[in-house]
Amino acid sequence: MSDLICKEYKLGTLENTYVIESGYEDFNSIITTSTGKYLMKVFRNSRSDEEVNQCIHRSYIAYQNNIKTPKIYKNSSGNIVTIIKYLNSRFRVSLIEYINGDNFFDLKRKPSFDELMKIVDIGSNMNKINYKPNFIYDTWAITSFCDEFEKKKKYLEEKYLKIVEPIYKKFKEFDYEKLPKSFVHGDMMSTNVMLDKNDDIWVIDFSVSNYTARLNEILVICDDIALVLDNKAESERRVKASFDEWCKKVNATEFEIQSFQLLYDVANAINVLNPIYELNTGNNSDETLMHLNSGLFALTLFK
């Protein structure tokens, strides 16, 4: 497949393919050719062609609006998705600029405070883009919490059910539609924020980006990369500073400010519910455990 992509995009001779093992949904690899390095993304079969095109187009729009995200290359026909037919199978592939760096999950550290503020700045700039894509259902999104809880609560042990269910009951009474909406990346977490060799911050993977409550952007930042696990005081300081900075940059409404605590609990309840489900269905990856540990710890903050 890498060789076929090299020919389609006129990348020269294929030298090597390196599989990126982290990530939940699509298949990613770094291909090295005689002209340089590139990221090859192969989309999961459960996505429709329309969803695939929408997904990569969202990243293309962000790049066009000066968000620090990798360039999407066009193939010989001028398209940003290439159909590859090989061994009776059909694959949807995109070629993306290679960033010489690592995401914070692979770096095994959280962003420094200055790096965190840069990430918040990217998030707030995302929320100012005038773009309204079609909605994509995301099992990890706040909007999906009630449906996902009903499906997955049977997997929760009593100690976890006691944590998650009260949040579910409060959220069912919350008027989510009152929140201001915008284009939202929605997944600016450790695996999707990169630091390159020049110490520049990059945001990748727009698979679950949506037009939804813009508050979701800062909630995801605060329930993962703003946390310093087992350091409650420092985590609270970083979460508060991140939220305050985002509020200032987007001119947050009073309702958004008042809604933060409940929705922060919802975001972290999801980070308990979904990992427990993943563990019960055989996915005990480091990423799954990271979500669970982060969710449980974050639910102790500001209490």
C-alpha positions as CSV (number, residue, x, y, z in Angstrom):
1,M,0.0,0.0,0.0
2,S,2.9,2.4,0.8
3,D,4.4,1.7,-2.6
4,L,1.1,2.4,-4.3
5,I,0.8,5.7,-2.4
6,C,4.3,6.6,-3.4
7,K,3.4,6.2,-7.1
8,E,0.0,8.0,-6.7
9,Y,1.6,11.1,-5.1
10,K,4.9,10.9,-7.0
11,L,7.0,10.6,-3.8
12,G,9.9,8.8,-5.4
13,T,11.1,5.4,-4.3
14,L,9.8,3.8,-1.1
15,E,12.5,3.2,1.5
16,N,10.7,2.3,4.7
17,T,7.3,2.1,6.4
18,Y,6.9,2.5,10.2
19,V,3.6,1.6,11.9
20,I,2.3,4.0,14.6
21,E,0.8,1.7,17.2
22,S,-1.0,4.3,19.4
23,G,-4.5,5.5,18.5
24,Y,-8.0,4.0,18.6
25,E,-9.5,4.3,15.2
26,D,-7.6,4.8,12.0
27,F,-4.4,3.1,10.9
28,N,-1.3,5.4,10.7
29,S,2.2,4.9,9.4
30,I,5.2,6.9,8.5
31,I,6.6,6.3,5.1
32,T,10.1,7.2,4.2
33,T,10.9,7.8,0.5
34,S,13.7,9.2,-1.6
35,T,12.0,12.6,-1.4
36,G,11.3,12.7,2.4
37,K,9.0,11.4,5.1
38,Y,5.2,11.5,5.1
39,L,2.3,10.3,7.3
40,M,-0.1,7.8,5.6
41,K,-3.5,7.6,7.2
42,V,-5.8,4.6,6.3
43,F,-9.3,5.2,7.5
44,R,-11.2,2.5,9.5
45,N,-13.8,0.5,7.5
46,S,-16.7,1.5,9.7
47,R,-16.5,5.1,8.4
48,S,-18.5,5.8,5.3
49,D,-16.8,7.5,2.3
50,E,-18.7,10.7,3.2
51,E,-17.4,10.5,6.8
52,V,-13.9,10.0,5.6
53,N,-14.0,12.9,3.2
54,Q,-15.5,15.1,5.9
55,C,-12.9,14.1,8.5
56,I,-9.9,15.0,6.3
57,H,-11.6,18.1,5.0
58,R,-11.9,19.4,8.5
59,S,-8.2,19.1,8.9
60,Y,-7.7,20.8,5.5
61,I,-10.0,23.7,6.6
62,A,-8.0,24.2,9.9
63,Y,-4.7,24.3,8.0
64,Q,-6.2,26.9,5.6
65,N,-7.2,29.0,8.6
66,N,-3.6,29.0,9.9
67,I,-4.1,26.5,12.7
68,K,-0.8,24.7,13.5
69,T,-1.7,21.4,12.0
70,P,0.0,19.3,9.3
71,K,-0.6,20.0,5.6
72,I,-2.9,17.6,3.7
73,Y,-1.4,16.6,0.3
74,K,-3.5,16.3,-2.9
75,N,-3.1,13.3,-5.1
76,S,-2.6,13.3,-8.9
77,S,-6.4,14.0,-9.4
78,G,-6.4,16.9,-6.9
79,N,-8.2,15.0,-4.2
80,I,-7.3,14.7,-0.5
81,V,-8.5,11.1,-0.2
82,T,-7.2,8.3,-2.4
83,I,-9.0,5.0,-3.0
84,I,-6.6,2.1,-3.1
85,K,-7.9,-1.3,-4.2
86,Y,-5.6,-4.2,-3.3
87,L,-6.1,-7.9,-2.7
88,N,-9.9,-7.7,-3.0
89,S,-9.9,-4.9,-0.4
90,R,-10.7,-1.2,-0.7
91,F,-8.9,1.4,1.4
92,R,-9.4,5.1,1.8
93,V,-6.0,6.8,2.3
94,S,-4.8,10.4,2.9
95,L,-1.2,11.6,2.8
96,I,-0.3,14.1,5.5
97,E,2.8,16.3,6.2
98,Y,5.3,14.5,8.5
99,I,6.1,16.3,11.7
100,N,9.5,15.6,13.2
101,G,8.5,15.2,16.8
102,D,6.3,13.2,19.2
103,N,3.0,13.6,20.8
104,F,2.9,14.2,24.6
105,F,1.6,10.6,25.3
106,D,4.7,9.1,23.6
107,L,6.9,11.8,25.3
108,K,5.6,10.5,28.6
109,R,5.2,13.9,30.0
110,K,2.6,16.7,30.3
111,P,3.1,20.1,28.6
112,S,4.9,22.7,30.6
113,F,2.8,25.7,31.7
114,D,4.0,27.8,28.7
115,E,3.3,24.9,26.3
116,L,-0.2,24.4,27.9
117,M,-1.0,28.1,27.2
118,K,0.1,27.7,23.6
119,I,-2.3,24.7,23.3
120,V,-5.1,26.8,24.8
121,D,-4.4,29.5,22.2
122,I,-4.6,27.0,19.4
123,G,-7.9,25.8,20.8
124,S,-9.4,29.2,21.1
125,N,-8.3,30.0,17.5
126,M,-10.0,26.8,16.3
127,N,-13.2,28.1,17.9
128,K,-13.1,31.3,15.9
129,I,-13.1,29.6,12.5
130,N,-16.3,30.2,10.5
131,Y,-17.0,26.6,9.5
132,K,-20.0,24.4,10.1
133,P,-19.3,20.8,9.1
134,N,-21.9,18.0,9.4
135,F,-22.2,16.4,12.8
136,I,-20.2,13.3,13.6
137,Y,-21.3,11.0,16.4
138,D,-18.4,10.5,18.9
139,T,-18.8,8.0,21.7
140,W,-16.4,10.0,23.8
141,A,-18.2,13.4,23.3
142,I,-20.2,15.1,26.0
143,T,-23.2,15.1,23.7
144,S,-23.1,11.3,23.7
145,F,-22.8,10.8,27.4
146,C,-26.4,9.9,28.2
147,D,-26.7,7.4,25.3
148,E,-23.4,5.8,26.1
149,F,-24.1,5.6,29.8
150,E,-27.4,3.7,29.1
151,K,-25.5,1.3,26.9
152,K,-22.4,0.7,29.1
153,K,-23.5,1.2,32.7
154,K,-23.8,-2.6,33.0
155,Y,-20.0,-2.8,32.8
156,L,-19.5,-0.5,35.7
157,E,-18.6,-2.0,39.1
158,E,-20.6,-0.6,42.0
159,K,-17.7,1.7,43.0
160,Y,-17.6,3.3,39.6
161,L,-21.4,3.4,39.2
162,K,-21.6,5.5,42.4
163,I,-19.2,8.0,40.8
164,V,-20.7,8.2,37.3
165,E,-24.5,7.9,37.8
166,P,-25.0,11.1,39.9
167,I,-23.2,13.1,37.1
168,Y,-25.5,11.4,34.5
169,K,-28.6,12.4,36.5
170,K,-27.5,16.1,36.8
171,F,-26.5,16.2,33.1
172,K,-29.9,14.9,32.0
173,E,-31.4,18.1,33.4
174,F,-28.8,20.4,31.8
175,D,-29.8,22.7,28.9
176,Y,-26.9,21.9,26.6
177,E,-28.4,23.8,23.6
178,K,-28.0,27.1,25.4
179,L,-24.2,26.9,25.0
180,P,-22.6,28.9,22.2
181,K,-21.4,26.7,19.3
182,S,-18.4,26.8,17.0
183,F,-16.1,24.6,15.1
184,V,-14.3,22.4,17.7
185,H,-11.4,20.0,17.3
186,G,-12.8,18.2,20.4
187,D,-9.9,15.9,21.0
188,M,-6.9,18.0,21.9
189,M,-5.4,15.5,24.3
190,S,-1.9,13.9,24.8
191,T,-2.1,11.7,21.7
192,N,-3.2,14.5,19.4
193,V,-0.9,17.3,20.4
194,M,2.7,17.1,19.2
195,L,5.9,18.9,20.1
196,D,8.4,19.1,17.2
197,K,12.2,19.3,17.4
198,N,12.0,23.1,17.2
199,D,9.6,23.1,20.3
200,D,6.6,24.1,18.2
201,I,3.2,22.8,19.1
202,W,1.1,21.0,16.5
203,V,-2.5,19.7,16.7
204,I,-3.3,16.5,14.7
205,D,-6.3,14.2,14.1
206,F,-9.6,15.9,13.3
207,S,-11.5,12.6,13.3
208,V,-14.1,13.8,15.8
209,S,-14.1,17.5,15.1
210,N,-17.6,19.0,15.1
211,Y,-19.8,22.0,15.1
212,T,-20.8,21.9,18.7
213,A,-20.6,23.7,22.0
214,R,-17.3,25.5,21.9
215,L,-16.8,24.8,25.6
216,N,-16.0,21.2,24.7
217,E,-12.6,22.4,23.4
218,I,-11.3,23.6,26.7
219,L,-13.0,20.8,28.6
220,V,-10.9,18.2,26.7
221,I,-7.7,20.2,27.2
222,C,-8.5,20.4,30.9
223,D,-9.4,16.7,31.4
224,D,-6.1,15.5,30.0
225,I,-3.0,17.6,29.2
226,A,-3.7,20.2,31.9
227,L,-3.6,17.5,34.6
228,V,-0.6,16.5,36.6
229,L,-1.6,13.2,38.0
230,D,-1.4,12.8,41.8
231,N,-0.7,16.6,42.2
232,K,-4.1,18.0,43.0
233,A,-2.9,21.6,43.7
234,E,-0.9,21.9,40.5
235,S,-3.6,20.3,38.5
236,E,-6.2,22.7,39.8
237,R,-3.9,25.6,39.1
238,R,-3.3,24.5,35.5
239,V,-7.0,23.7,34.8
240,K,-8.1,27.1,36.2
241,A,-5.4,29.0,34.3
242,S,-6.3,27.1,31.1
243,F,-10.0,27.8,31.4
244,D,-9.5,31.5,32.4
245,E,-7.2,32.0,29.4
246,W,-9.7,30.4,27.0
247,C,-12.6,32.4,28.4
248,K,-10.6,35.6,27.8
249,K,-9.7,34.7,24.3
250,V,-13.2,33.7,23.2
251,N,-15.1,36.2,25.3
252,A,-16.9,33.4,27.1
253,T,-20.5,33.9,28.2
254,E,-21.6,33.8,31.8
255,F,-23.5,30.6,31.1
256,E,-20.4,28.9,29.8
257,I,-18.5,30.0,32.9
258,Q,-21.3,28.7,35.2
259,S,-21.5,25.4,33.2
260,F,-17.8,24.5,33.4
261,Q,-17.8,22.5,36.6
262,L,-20.7,20.2,35.7
263,L,-19.5,19.6,32.2
264,Y,-15.9,19.1,33.4
265,D,-17.4,16.3,35.6
266,V,-19.3,14.9,32.6
267,A,-16.1,14.9,30.5
268,N,-14.3,13.0,33.2
269,A,-17.2,10.6,33.8
270,I,-16.9,9.7,30.2
271,N,-13.2,9.0,30.8
272,V,-14.3,6.5,33.4
273,L,-17.2,5.0,31.6
274,N,-15.6,4.3,28.2
275,P,-12.3,2.9,29.5
276,I,-14.2,0.5,31.8
277,Y,-16.1,-0.6,28.7
278,E,-12.9,-1.0,26.7
279,L,-11.2,-3.0,29.4
280,N,-14.3,-5.3,29.6
281,T,-14.1,-5.9,25.8
282,G,-10.4,-6.7,25.7
283,N,-8.7,-3.3,25.1
284,N,-6.2,-2.9,28.0
285,S,-3.8,-0.6,26.1
286,D,-1.8,2.1,27.9
287,E,-4.1,4.7,26.3
288,T,-7.1,3.1,27.8
289,L,-5.5,3.0,31.3
290,M,-4.4,6.7,30.8
291,H,-8.0,7.8,30.2
292,L,-9.3,5.9,33.2
293,N,-6.6,7.2,35.6
294,S,-7.1,10.7,34.4
295,G,-10.8,10.6,34.7
296,L,-10.8,9.2,38.2
297,F,-8.2,11.8,39.3
298,A,-9.9,14.7,37.7
299,L,-13.2,14.0,39.4
300,T,-11.4,14.7,42.7
301,L,-10.5,18.3,41.7
302,F,-12.3,21.4,43.0
303,K,-14.1,19.3,45.6
